[in-house]
Amino acid sequence: MRSKIRQFRDTVAAWARRRKARADDAGLTLVEMIVVLAIIALVAALIVPNVIGRPDQARVTTANTDLRTISAALKMYRLDNGGYPTTAQGLKALAEKPTQPPVPSNWSAEGYLPQAPVDPWGNPYSYQSPAPGGFALKSLGKDGKEGGEGLDADIVAGR
């Protein structure tokens, strides 16, 4: 029986020594932490400049996508009602049934868009129905003015 107790005591002591050795090796030193932080700072310095200019490019892409969606809604409006909304009715006619002539005869009860659209810069899209069977649709770009270059350039869709 004493040999069993001694064997148990030796096993527990060995286990405690292994546990203490692992505890002494656990954790990071200050030098290791500084190295990791330096690597993170270096990677951030390389990546951040490339990502900063992307929001404006994303807005241009969003405006192009919006123009395609609005164009599709205008075409559905035309299929239901025999023509596009007038310039005076504007794109609001896709969200709310127009009350000024010509009042659409077969306007969809759900509407064609959930709300009157605005471009990614917060300006309303420009809509004109200049000729029978056609329309002109555009975003005035970042500056909200006609013309421009780069991000300020007009983004145009139409039929």
C-alpha atoms as an extended CHARMM CRD file, in Angstrom:
* protein
*
       159  EXT
         1         1  MET       CA              0.0000000000        0.0000000000        0.0000000000  PROA      1               0.0000000000
         2         2  ARG       CA              2.8640000000        2.3640000000        0.8170000000  PROA      2               0.0000000000
         3         3  SER       CA              4.3600000000        1.7540000000       -2.5910000000  PROA      3               0.0000000000
         4         4  LYS       CA              1.0670000000        2.7270000000       -4.2320000000  PROA      4               0.0000000000
         5         5  ILE       CA              0.9100000000        5.9510000000       -2.1970000000  PROA      5               0.0000000000
         6         6  ARG       CA              4.5330000000        6.7360000000       -3.0450000000  PROA      6               0.0000000000
         7         7  GLN       CA              3.8640000000        6.0410000000       -6.7290000000  PROA      7               0.0000000000
         8         8  PHE       CA              0.7830000000        8.3270000000       -6.6360000000  PROA      8               0.0000000000
         9         9  ARG       CA              2.7650000000       11.0690000000       -4.8890000000  PROA      9               0.0000000000
        10        10  ASP       CA              5.5640000000       10.8510000000       -7.4800000000  PROA      10              0.0000000000
        11        11  THR       CA              3.0340000000       11.0330000000      -10.3280000000  PROA      11              0.0000000000
        12        12  VAL       CA              1.3820000000       14.1330000000       -8.8520000000  PROA      12              0.0000000000
        13        13  ALA       CA              4.7800000000       15.7750000000       -8.2690000000  PROA      13              0.0000000000
        14        14  ALA       CA              5.8680000000       15.0680000000      -11.8690000000  PROA      14              0.0000000000
        15        15  TRP       CA              2.6010000000       16.4940000000      -13.1680000000  PROA      15              0.0000000000
        16        16  ALA       CA              3.0560000000       19.6540000000      -11.0700000000  PROA      16              0.0000000000
        17        17  ARG       CA              6.6520000000       20.0940000000      -12.3660000000  PROA      17              0.0000000000
        18        18  ARG       CA              5.4650000000       19.8330000000      -15.9990000000  PROA      18              0.0000000000
        19        19  ARG       CA              2.6430000000       22.2860000000      -15.3470000000  PROA      19              0.0000000000
        20        20  LYS       CA              5.0080000000       24.8030000000      -13.7340000000  PROA      20              0.0000000000
        21        21  ALA       CA              7.4720000000       24.5090000000      -16.6400000000  PROA      21              0.0000000000
        22        22  ARG       CA              4.6560000000       25.2520000000      -19.1330000000  PROA      22              0.0000000000
        23        23  ALA       CA              3.4660000000       28.2170000000      -17.0640000000  PROA      23              0.0000000000
        24        24  ASP       CA              6.9560000000       29.7450000000      -17.0690000000  PROA      24              0.0000000000
        25        25  ASP       CA              7.0900000000       29.5680000000      -20.8850000000  PROA      25              0.0000000000
        26        26  ALA       CA              3.5850000000       30.9860000000      -21.4260000000  PROA      26              0.0000000000
        27        27  GLY       CA              2.9780000000       34.5430000000      -22.6890000000  PROA      27              0.0000000000
        28        28  LEU       CA              4.8340000000       36.9970000000      -24.8880000000  PROA      28              0.0000000000
        29        29  THR       CA              7.7950000000       39.1310000000      -24.0050000000  PROA      29              0.0000000000
        30        30  LEU       CA              7.7580000000       42.8870000000      -24.5110000000  PROA      30              0.0000000000
        31        31  VAL       CA             10.1690000000       42.5650000000      -27.4460000000  PROA      31              0.0000000000
        32        32  GLU       CA              7.8770000000       40.0660000000      -29.1730000000  PROA      32              0.0000000000
        33        33  MET       CA              4.9110000000       42.4180000000      -28.6880000000  PROA      33              0.0000000000
        34        34  ILE       CA              6.8490000000       45.3660000000      -30.1780000000  PROA      34              0.0000000000
        35        35  VAL       CA              7.8640000000       43.2890000000      -33.2010000000  PROA      35              0.0000000000
        36        36  VAL       CA              4.2490000000       42.2440000000      -33.8320000000  PROA      36              0.0000000000
        37        37  LEU       CA              3.0330000000       45.8520000000      -33.5240000000  PROA      37              0.0000000000
        38        38  ALA       CA              5.7550000000       47.0420000000      -35.9220000000  PROA      38              0.0000000000
        39        39  ILE       CA              4.6950000000       44.4450000000      -38.5020000000  PROA      39              0.0000000000
        40        40  ILE       CA              1.0350000000       45.4850000000      -38.1760000000  PROA      40              0.0000000000
        41        41  ALA       CA              1.9910000000       49.1680000000      -38.5850000000  PROA      41              0.0000000000
        42        42  LEU       CA              4.0720000000       48.3770000000      -41.6790000000  PROA      42              0.0000000000
        43        43  VAL       CA              1.2430000000       46.4190000000      -43.3180000000  PROA      43              0.0000000000
        44        44  ALA       CA             -1.2600000000       49.1910000000      -42.4890000000  PROA      44              0.0000000000
        45        45  ALA       CA              1.0730000000       51.8230000000      -43.9760000000  PROA      45              0.0000000000
        46        46  LEU       CA              1.2090000000       49.8630000000      -47.2310000000  PROA      46              0.0000000000
        47        47  ILE       CA             -2.5220000000       49.1120000000      -47.4940000000  PROA      47              0.0000000000
        48        48  VAL       CA             -4.3060000000       52.2460000000      -46.2080000000  PROA      48              0.0000000000
        49        49  PRO       CA             -3.2230000000       54.6190000000      -49.0470000000  PROA      49              0.0000000000
        50        50  ASN       CA             -4.6080000000       52.1780000000      -51.6160000000  PROA      50              0.0000000000
        51        51  VAL       CA             -7.9940000000       51.9320000000      -49.8850000000  PROA      51              0.0000000000
        52        52  ILE       CA             -8.5870000000       55.6330000000      -49.1270000000  PROA      52              0.0000000000
        53        53  GLY       CA             -9.5500000000       56.6100000000      -52.7150000000  PROA      53              0.0000000000
        54        54  ARG       CA            -12.0460000000       53.8040000000      -53.1730000000  PROA      54              0.0000000000
        55        55  PRO       CA            -15.2340000000       55.3800000000      -51.7010000000  PROA      55              0.0000000000
        56        56  ASP       CA            -15.5440000000       57.8210000000      -54.6180000000  PROA      56              0.0000000000
        57        57  GLN       CA            -15.0600000000       55.0240000000      -57.1380000000  PROA      57              0.0000000000
        58        58  ALA       CA            -17.7030000000       53.0120000000      -55.2940000000  PROA      58              0.0000000000
        59        59  ARG       CA            -20.1440000000       55.9410000000      -55.5840000000  PROA      59              0.0000000000
        60        60  VAL       CA            -19.5930000000       56.0890000000      -59.3580000000  PROA      60              0.0000000000
        61        61  THR       CA            -20.2580000000       52.3460000000      -59.5980000000  PROA      61              0.0000000000
        62        62  THR       CA            -23.3870000000       52.7380000000      -57.4540000000  PROA      62              0.0000000000
        63        63  ALA       CA            -24.6310000000       55.5780000000      -59.6800000000  PROA      63              0.0000000000
        64        64  ASN       CA            -24.1670000000       53.4200000000      -62.7880000000  PROA      64              0.0000000000
        65        65  THR       CA            -26.0610000000       50.5630000000      -61.1570000000  PROA      65              0.0000000000
        66        66  ASP       CA            -28.8330000000       52.9360000000      -60.0450000000  PROA      66              0.0000000000
        67        67  LEU       CA            -29.1610000000       54.3000000000      -63.5720000000  PROA      67              0.0000000000
        68        68  ARG       CA            -29.6310000000       50.7630000000      -64.9360000000  PROA      68              0.0000000000
        69        69  THR       CA            -32.2530000000       50.0340000000      -62.2530000000  PROA      69              0.0000000000
        70        70  ILE       CA            -34.1160000000       53.2810000000      -62.9150000000  PROA      70              0.0000000000
        71        71  SER       CA            -33.9730000000       52.6260000000      -66.6770000000  PROA      71              0.0000000000
        72        72  ALA       CA            -35.5220000000       49.2010000000      -66.1340000000  PROA      72              0.0000000000
        73        73  ALA       CA            -38.2640000000       50.7370000000      -63.9630000000  PROA      73              0.0000000000
        74        74  LEU       CA            -38.9600000000       53.3650000000      -66.6480000000  PROA      74              0.0000000000
        75        75  LYS       CA            -39.2850000000       50.6200000000      -69.2540000000  PROA      75              0.0000000000
        76        76  MET       CA            -41.7400000000       48.7360000000      -67.0230000000  PROA      76              0.0000000000
        77        77  TYR       CA            -43.7200000000       51.9770000000      -66.5990000000  PROA      77              0.0000000000
        78        78  ARG       CA            -43.8170000000       52.3670000000      -70.3750000000  PROA      78              0.0000000000
        79        79  LEU       CA            -44.9790000000       48.7860000000      -70.8660000000  PROA      79              0.0000000000
        80        80  ASP       CA            -47.8150000000       49.2790000000      -68.3720000000  PROA      80              0.0000000000
        81        81  ASN       CA            -48.8860000000       52.7640000000      -69.4310000000  PROA      81              0.0000000000
        82        82  GLY       CA            -47.9090000000       53.1590000000      -73.0720000000  PROA      82              0.0000000000
        83        83  GLY       CA            -45.2820000000       55.8410000000      -72.5350000000  PROA      83              0.0000000000
        84        84  TYR       CA            -42.6470000000       57.2230000000      -70.2050000000  PROA      84              0.0000000000
        85        85  PRO       CA            -43.4850000000       59.7600000000      -67.4820000000  PROA      85              0.0000000000
        86        86  THR       CA            -43.2500000000       63.3520000000      -68.6730000000  PROA      86              0.0000000000
        87        87  THR       CA            -40.3470000000       65.5230000000      -67.6150000000  PROA      87              0.0000000000
        88        88  ALA       CA            -42.7440000000       67.4380000000      -65.3370000000  PROA      88              0.0000000000
        89        89  GLN       CA            -43.8550000000       64.1960000000      -63.6480000000  PROA      89              0.0000000000
        90        90  GLY       CA            -40.2170000000       63.1760000000      -63.2730000000  PROA      90              0.0000000000
        91        91  LEU       CA            -38.8660000000       60.0900000000      -61.5460000000  PROA      91              0.0000000000
        92        92  LYS       CA            -41.3260000000       60.6390000000      -58.7070000000  PROA      92              0.0000000000
        93        93  ALA       CA            -43.8610000000       58.9810000000      -61.0600000000  PROA      93              0.0000000000
        94        94  LEU       CA            -42.0550000000       55.6820000000      -60.4540000000  PROA      94              0.0000000000
        95        95  ALA       CA            -42.7070000000       55.8370000000      -56.6980000000  PROA      95              0.0000000000
        96        96  GLU       CA            -46.0790000000       57.6100000000      -56.5470000000  PROA      96              0.0000000000
        97        97  LYS       CA            -48.9320000000       57.6250000000      -59.0630000000  PROA      97              0.0000000000
        98        98  PRO       CA            -48.8330000000       60.9080000000      -60.9820000000  PROA      98              0.0000000000
        99        99  THR       CA            -51.7890000000       63.2500000000      -60.5460000000  PROA      99              0.0000000000
       100       100  GLN       CA            -50.9570000000       65.6590000000      -63.3660000000  PROA      100             0.0000000000
       101       101  PRO       CA            -51.7290000000       64.7910000000      -66.9970000000  PROA      101             0.0000000000
       102       102  PRO       CA            -51.1710000000       62.4650000000      -68.5940000000  PROA      102             0.0000000000
       103       103  VAL       CA            -52.3470000000       60.3480000000      -65.6580000000  PROA      103             0.0000000000
       104       104  PRO       CA            -51.2090000000       56.7410000000      -66.2410000000  PROA      104             0.0000000000
       105       105  SER       CA            -54.0940000000       54.3710000000      -66.9140000000  PROA      105             0.0000000000
       106       106  ASN       CA            -52.4560000000       51.1920000000      -65.6850000000  PROA      106             0.0000000000
       107       107  TRP       CA            -50.0520000000       52.3440000000      -62.9620000000  PROA      107             0.0000000000
       108       108  SER       CA            -48.7880000000       49.4570000000      -60.7990000000  PROA      108             0.0000000000
       109       109  ALA       CA            -50.2580000000       49.5180000000      -57.2730000000  PROA      109             0.0000000000
       110       110  GLU       CA            -46.8270000000       48.6160000000      -55.8120000000  PROA      110             0.0000000000
       111       111  GLY       CA            -45.1030000000       51.3310000000      -57.8240000000  PROA      111             0.0000000000
       112       112  TYR       CA            -41.9680000000       50.8300000000      -59.8570000000  PROA      112             0.0000000000
       113       113  LEU       CA            -39.4490000000       52.0380000000      -57.2580000000  PROA      113             0.0000000000
       114       114  PRO       CA            -39.8650000000       52.2500000000      -53.4640000000  PROA      114             0.0000000000
       115       115  GLN       CA            -39.0070000000       55.9790000000      -53.4130000000  PROA      115             0.0000000000
       116       116  ALA       CA            -37.8880000000       58.7620000000      -55.7050000000  PROA      116             0.0000000000
       117       117  PRO       CA            -34.2120000000       58.0180000000      -56.3690000000  PROA      117             0.0000000000
       118       118  VAL       CA            -31.2450000000       60.1980000000      -55.4340000000  PROA      118             0.0000000000
       119       119  ASP       CA            -27.6700000000       59.6560000000      -56.5420000000  PROA      119             0.0000000000
       120       120  PRO       CA            -24.8990000000       58.5070000000      -54.1460000000  PROA      120             0.0000000000
       121       121  TRP       CA            -23.9330000000       62.1460000000      -53.4990000000  PROA      121             0.0000000000
       122       122  GLY       CA            -27.4740000000       62.9980000000      -52.3200000000  PROA      122             0.0000000000
       123       123  ASN       CA            -28.5990000000       64.8560000000      -55.4590000000  PROA      123             0.0000000000
       124       124  PRO       CA            -31.7070000000       63.9020000000      -57.4490000000  PROA      124             0.0000000000
       125       125  TYR       CA            -31.1100000000       62.1630000000      -60.7670000000  PROA      125             0.0000000000
       126       126  SER       CA            -31.7920000000       64.3430000000      -63.7970000000  PROA      126             0.0000000000
       127       127  TYR       CA            -34.6380000000       62.9830000000      -65.9560000000  PROA      127             0.0000000000
       128       128  GLN       CA            -35.9820000000       64.2780000000      -69.2600000000  PROA      128             0.0000000000
       129       129  SER       CA            -38.4850000000       62.7530000000      -71.6150000000  PROA      129             0.0000000000
       130       130  PRO       CA            -37.5670000000       64.8280000000      -74.6840000000  PROA      130             0.0000000000
       131       131  ALA       CA            -39.0280000000       62.7850000000      -77.5040000000  PROA      131             0.0000000000
       132       132  PRO       CA            -41.7820000000       60.1910000000      -77.8940000000  PROA      132             0.0000000000
       133       133  GLY       CA            -40.4740000000       56.7790000000      -76.9650000000  PROA      133             0.0000000000
       134       134  GLY       CA            -37.2530000000       57.9910000000      -75.3010000000  PROA      134             0.0000000000
       135       135  PHE       CA            -35.7460000000       59.4670000000      -72.1560000000  PROA      135             0.0000000000
       136       136  ALA       CA            -32.4930000000       60.9250000000      -70.8550000000  PROA      136             0.0000000000
       137       137  LEU       CA            -31.3150000000       60.0020000000      -67.3740000000  PROA      137             0.0000000000
       138       138  LYS       CA            -28.1500000000       61.1260000000      -65.6230000000  PROA      138             0.0000000000
       139       139  SER       CA            -26.3620000000       61.8730000000      -62.3870000000  PROA      139             0.0000000000
       140       140  LEU       CA            -24.4850000000       65.1680000000      -62.2770000000  PROA      140             0.0000000000
       141       141  GLY       CA            -21.5640000000       63.5240000000      -60.4520000000  PROA      141             0.0000000000
       142       142  LYS       CA            -19.8270000000       64.5570000000      -57.2690000000  PROA      142             0.0000000000
       143       143  ASP       CA            -20.0800000000       68.3320000000      -57.8370000000  PROA      143             0.0000000000
       144       144  GLY       CA            -23.8120000000       68.2640000000      -58.7210000000  PROA      144             0.0000000000
       145       145  LYS       CA            -23.2040000000       70.4960000000      -61.7660000000  PROA      145             0.0000000000
       146       146  GLU       CA            -23.4330000000       69.9140000000      -65.5060000000  PROA      146             0.0000000000
       147       147  GLY       CA            -20.2390000000       68.6580000000      -67.1460000000  PROA      147             0.0000000000
       148       148  GLY       CA            -17.0320000000       68.1590000000      -65.2510000000  PROA      148             0.0000000000
       149       149  GLU       CA            -14.1830000000       65.6830000000      -65.3550000000  PROA      149             0.0000000000
       150       150  GLY       CA            -13.1700000000       62.7130000000      -63.2530000000  PROA      150             0.0000000000
       151       151  LEU       CA            -15.4740000000       62.2850000000      -60.2570000000  PROA      151             0.0000000000
       152       152  ASP       CA            -17.3320000000       65.4820000000      -61.1920000000  PROA      152             0.0000000000
       153       153  ALA       CA            -18.2330000000       64.1210000000      -64.6530000000  PROA      153             0.0000000000
       154       154  ASP       CA            -21.8750000000       63.4480000000      -65.4820000000  PROA      154             0.0000000000
       155       155  ILE       CA            -22.9000000000       59.7900000000      -65.4940000000  PROA      155             0.0000000000
       156       156  VAL       CA            -25.3850000000       59.2360000000      -68.3040000000  PROA      156             0.0000000000
       157       157  ALA       CA            -27.9000000000       56.5440000000      -69.2380000000  PROA      157             0.0000000000
       158       158  GLY       CA            -30.7640000000       56.7600000000      -71.6400000000  PROA      158             0.0000000000
       159       159  ARG       CA            -32.5990000000       55.3450000000      -74.5260000000  PROA      159             0.0000000000
